[in-house]
Each structure stands twice: as structure tokens, then as C-alpha cells.
Amino acid sequence: MDARSAVQIERSEAGVLHYEKDQLVRHATFGLGKVLAADGNRVTVFFKDQTENPSRKVLADRLELAEVQKDAWLDNLDVELVASGELRTYLTQEAAIEKFLRRYPTGFTTDSSSAYWKDERGYKWDAHVAWNRLLDRATFKELLDAGKYGEIVNRAMRVISPVDLVSKFQKAALHDGLASPEAAKAFSVCEYEFLYGKGSDEARFTRLAEMLHRLPQPGTTPARWTVATIVPFLAMPERYIFLKPEVTKEAAERRGFALNYKPSPNWLTYSSLLELARILMTDLRDLKPRDMIDIQSFIWVTAED
């Protein structure tokens, strides 16, 4: 007997439906939702397609158990946030797309005369092209094997420096932290291993974060989210995404998405962001996003007022 049948039997025997926290349910008007709490015949549900008041108390007999108990957005719902009532501005996926297209009506275009290319994609793609010219995998490995760690750092900074995703203060902190030969070696080895090494993403990202924490800190620490994610993003935008803390937190909050954010670079937060990016890549398929540059740009735009 499946869960849906069990609920119907319980209803016929007790005269009222009973739902449990975290179950997915459907309402004829409000659509698909996730149960936040149940108190007798009153059920508090978060409905993912309702921009206005997505969290509502409804009568249990107005609900049906969803046939499929999985949904990408609801499975990653920040239950603590939505249950607290502190969700300030909720965006459905439809509303987020409309918001993006109001800003960039031609979508993720590669037309160099378009506002999207000029504002968002162009300079990020140019930095990716520069990375491939200066530190593609073969060149990176050749310099690494030759022990030319300072040259690797210089080339990496040449790519990062023009990109305004990282503040000038954080760029300066990274530059100062990599001044010694030992620091340059640690940076070169960890970045190469993260991009091209074996083992899990979690283990490689954790080593990368630990390396940034160990760098000399003459002024401020280079162990920041922007510094930890800029090289993977520019080197492999098809796989890795950039994390700008405030705007990313704001975008996740507006979608009710559990980002699991912590200020210090860590795998739980980054893997949550990668999951958000994968969901968006699927849900935005009609707009044909090419890579994480497009996804990061979408996150940025939908976070703004």
C-alpha cells in the first residue's frame, strides 16, 4: 500500500485527513506545497508557486497527498526560514524568470552589442578565455612540474585582477598572502588539484579552503568566499560557480532555498550553491543557459531590488 492510499484509508476511518511535516501535498488553487506543521485539521503548508503569502494554513480536507514525494525546490526548502515568517520577498521560479527578462529581454545572448553581454557575460567570458590562454591544463601542469610557482601566481592574478567580482581589498589580500615562495607553491598545487585532481569535490574543496586559511595574512585574510571560488569559476565555468556572499544569500532567501551559508569557505555551503545552480540550469532550459556564468548572472539579477 502506498502513502497516498494509507492517507485515504486513515481519512475514511477517522473522518479527517492527517498530514505529517515535510510531506508534499497539492491544493486545487495553490498547487504543490510542503507541510511545515499540522495541528488537527489545520495544516501549515508552503506553496512553491504562490508569490503572495506562500505559507498558508489550510484545512486538511482541501489537500491531497502529492503522487510524487520529490520536488527539487521543495526538497531544498529552507524550512526554518519559511516557518519563522521572516521570508521578506519570495520569488517563484516564474517570477524570477520574468524579473530577469525585464532586465534582459533577449535572455542569455552572446550578442556583443546586447546589454546582457555588456553587463554580465562578456567580461566573465573574456576572463575565462584569458585563463585558457595563460593557464590551460597543459600549461598549468608544465609550470607546476618545473616548480615555477611564482609564474603560476602571476598568471592567475593577471586573469583575476580585471574582474570586479572580487573586491580590490580581497585581491590585495590574496596578492600579499602569495608573496612567499612557500605560499605560491601551496596555492599552485591546491588550485591544480582542485581543478584536475582525483578524489571527491568535497575533499579537494576542503583542501583548497584550508590552504587559503594557512596563507600569511599581513592585512586581512584571503580565506574569503570570493577568493575561494573565483579561480574554479573562471577556469571551469561549465562546472563551478562563483559565490558572492551577500547577493547569493539574498537570492537564495528570496527563493526559500536552504543555502546553509557559513562565512568561512566550506563544502556544505558550496555544495548547496552547486545544487541551486543545477536546479536553475534545469528550470531555465527554455532560455538555454550555457554554463555557470549564465546561472551566476541569473542569481545576481534575481537578488536585486
C-alpha positions in Angstrom: 0.0 0.0 0.0 1.4 3.4 -1.0 1.4 6.5 1.2 -1.5 8.1 -0.7 -3.7 5.1 -0.2 -2.8 4.9 3.5 -3.9 8.5 4.0 -7.2 7.9 2.2 -7.9 4.9 4.5 -7.0 7.0 7.5 -9.4 9.6 6.3 -12.3 7.1 5.9 -11.7 5.6 9.3 -11.2 8.8 11.3 -13.2 11.2 9.3 -10.4 13.7 8.7 -7.1 13.7 6.9 -3.8 13.7 8.9 -0.6 15.0 7.3 2.9 15.0 8.6 5.7 17.6 8.5 7.7 17.5 5.3 5.1 15.7 3.2 4.4 17.2 -0.2 0.7 18.0 -0.8 -1.5 19.5 -3.5 -4.2 22.1 -3.2 -6.7 22.8 -6.1 -5.9 26.5 -6.0 -2.5 26.9 -4.5 -0.8 24.0 -6.2 2.2 21.9 -4.9 3.4 22.6 -1.4 5.3 21.2 1.6 3.8 20.6 5.0 5.5 22.8 7.6 3.3 21.8 10.5 0.0 20.0 11.2 -2.4 20.7 14.0 -5.5 18.6 13.8 -7.5 19.6 10.7 -5.3 22.8 10.2 -2.2 22.3 8.2 0.5 24.9 7.5 1.9 24.5 4.0 4.5 26.3 1.9 3.2 26.5 -1.6 6.1 27.0 -4.0 4.1 28.7 -6.8 2.4 31.3 -4.7 4.3 34.7 -4.7 1.9 36.2 -2.2 1.8 34.5 1.2 3.3 31.2 0.1 3.0 29.9 3.7 -0.7 29.3 4.5 -2.9 27.5 7.0 -5.4 25.4 5.1 -8.0 22.7 6.0 -6.6 19.2 5.7 -9.6 18.1 3.7 -8.7 20.7 1.0 -5.4 18.9 0.4 -4.3 15.7 -1.3 -1.0 13.9 -0.8 1.2 14.6 -3.9 1.6 11.5 -6.0 5.4 12.1 -6.3 7.1 13.0 -3.0 10.0 14.7 -4.6 10.5 18.2 -5.9 13.8 20.0 -6.5 12.8 23.3 -4.9 10.8 21.9 -2.0 13.4 19.2 -1.2 15.8 22.1 -0.7 13.4 24.4 1.1 14.8 26.5 4.0 12.1 25.2 6.3 13.5 27.2 9.3 13.3 30.5 7.3 9.8 30.0 5.9 8.4 28.7 9.2 9.8 31.7 11.0 7.7 34.1 8.9 10.9 36.2 8.2 10.8 35.4 4.4 10.7 39.0 3.2 10.2 38.8 -0.6 9.5 35.4 -2.1 10.1 34.8 -5.8 8.6 31.8 -7.6 10.6 30.4 -10.5 8.2 32.1 -12.9 8.5 35.5 -11.2 12.3 35.1 -11.1 12.4 34.5 -14.9 10.1 37.4 -15.5 12.4 39.6 -13.4 15.4 38.5 -15.4 13.7 39.0 -18.7 12.6 42.5 -17.8 16.2 43.4 -17.3 17.5 41.4 -20.3 14.7 40.7 -22.8 17.0 38.7 -25.1 18.0 36.4 -22.3 21.4 34.7 -22.2 22.5 36.1 -25.5 26.1 36.1 -26.8 25.5 39.2 -29.0 28.3 41.5 -28.0 26.0 44.5 -28.5 23.4 43.3 -26.0 23.0 44.7 -22.5 23.4 41.2 -21.1 26.8 40.7 -22.7 28.0 44.1 -21.7 26.7 43.9 -18.1 27.2 40.3 -17.2 28.6 37.7 -19.5 31.1 39.5 -21.6 33.8 40.3 -19.1 33.4 36.9 -17.3 33.8 35.0 -20.5 36.8 37.2 -21.5 38.4 36.2 -18.2 37.7 32.5 -18.9 39.4 32.9 -22.3 42.3 34.6 -20.7 42.7 31.7 -18.2 42.8 29.2 -21.0 45.4 31.2 -22.8 47.6 31.6 -19.8 46.9 28.6 -17.6 45.1 25.9 -19.5 45.6 22.4 -18.1 48.8 21.5 -20.1 50.5 24.9 -19.4 49.5 24.7 -15.7 51.0 21.2 -15.4 54.1 22.2 -17.2 54.7 25.2 -14.9 53.9 23.1 -11.9 56.3 20.3 -12.8 59.0 22.9 -13.4 58.5 24.4 -10.0 57.5 27.8 -11.5 55.0 28.6 -8.7 55.6 32.4 -8.9 54.8 32.4 -12.6 51.6 30.5 -11.9 50.6 33.0 -9.3 51.4 35.9 -11.6 49.3 34.4 -14.4 46.4 33.7 -12.1 46.5 37.3 -10.8 46.6 38.6 -14.4 43.3 36.8 -15.0 41.6 37.8 -11.7 42.8 41.4 -11.4 40.5 42.9 -14.2 37.4 41.1 -12.9 35.3 43.2 -10.5 33.6 40.2 -8.9 36.4 40.2 -6.2 36.9 43.5 -4.4 40.3 45.3 -4.6 40.9 44.7 -0.9 40.4 40.9 -1.3 42.6 40.9 -4.4 45.3 42.7 -2.4 44.9 40.2 0.5 45.4 37.3 -1.9 48.4 39.0 -3.6 50.1 39.7 -0.3 49.3 36.2 1.0 51.0 34.7 -2.0 54.2 36.7 -1.8 56.4 34.0 -0.4 57.7 31.0 -2.4 56.1 28.6 0.0 52.7 30.3 -0.3 52.9 30.4 -4.1 53.6 26.7 -4.1 50.7 25.8 -1.8 48.4 27.9 -3.9 49.6 26.4 -7.2 49.3 22.8 -6.0 45.9 23.2 -4.4 44.3 25.0 -7.3 45.6 22.4 -9.8 44.4 19.6 -7.6 41.0 21.1 -7.2 40.6 21.6 -10.9 42.2 18.5 -12.3 43.0 16.2 -9.3 41.3 12.9 -8.2 39.1 12.3 -5.3 35.8 13.9 -4.3 34.9 17.5 -4.9 34.4 17.8 -1.1 37.9 16.6 -0.2 39.5 18.8 -2.9 37.5 21.9 -2.0 38.2 21.4 1.7 42.0 21.3 1.0 41.6 24.5 -1.1 39.9 26.3 1.8 42.4 25.1 4.3 45.3 26.4 2.1 43.7 29.8 2.0 43.4 29.8 5.8 47.1 28.9 6.1 48.4 31.7 3.8 50.2 34.6 5.5 47.7 37.4 6.5 49.6 40.7 6.5 46.3 42.7 6.4 43.1 40.7 6.1 42.6 37.0 5.5 42.4 35.8 1.9 40.2 32.9 3.1 37.0 34.5 1.6 34.3 33.0 -0.5 35.1 35.3 -3.4 38.8 34.2 -3.4 38.0 30.5 -2.9 35.6 30.4 -5.8 36.9 32.8 -8.4 39.6 30.5 -9.9 37.3 27.5 -10.3 34.6 29.7 -11.8 36.8 31.4 -14.4 38.8 28.2 -15.2 35.8 25.8 -15.4 32.5 27.8 -15.7 30.8 24.7 -17.1 31.3 23.1 -13.7 31.9 25.6 -10.9 30.1 28.7 -9.8 31.2 31.9 -8.1 29.9 32.8 -4.6 29.5 36.5 -3.7 28.2 36.2 -0.2 25.5 39.0 0.3 24.0 38.8 -3.2 24.0 35.0 -3.2 22.4 34.8 0.3 19.7 37.3 -0.8 18.9 35.4 -3.9 18.7 32.1 -2.0 16.5 33.6 0.6 14.1 35.1 -2.0 13.7 31.6 -3.4 13.3 30.0 0.0 16.4 27.9 -0.8 18.5 26.4 2.0 22.0 27.7 1.2 23.4 26.5 4.5 25.6 29.6 4.5 28.6 30.0 6.8 31.1 32.9 6.4 34.2 30.8 6.1 34.5 28.7 2.8 33.2 25.2 3.4 31.9 22.3 1.4 28.3 22.3 2.8 27.6 25.8 1.6 29.4 25.4 -1.7 27.7 22.1 -2.5 24.3 23.7 -1.6 25.1 26.5 -4.1 26.0 24.0 -6.8 22.7 22.2 -6.2 20.9 25.5 -6.6 22.8 26.1 -9.8 21.9 22.6 -11.1 18.2 23.2 -10.3 18.3 26.5 -12.2 20.1 25.0 -15.1 17.2 22.6 -15.5 14.4 25.0 -14.8 15.9 27.6 -17.2 16.4 25.2 -20.1 13.9 27.2 -22.3 16.3 30.1 -22.0 19.3 27.9 -22.9 21.9 28.8 -20.3 25.3 27.7 -21.4 27.2 27.4 -18.2 27.6 28.8 -14.6 28.4 32.2 -16.0 24.7 32.5 -17.1 23.5 30.9 -13.8 25.6 33.2 -11.7 24.3 36.2 -13.6 20.7 35.0 -13.2 21.3 34.6 -9.4 22.8 38.1 -9.3 19.8 39.7 -11.1 17.1 38.0 -9.2 18.7 39.1 -5.9 18.5 42.7 -6.7 15.6 45.0 -5.8 
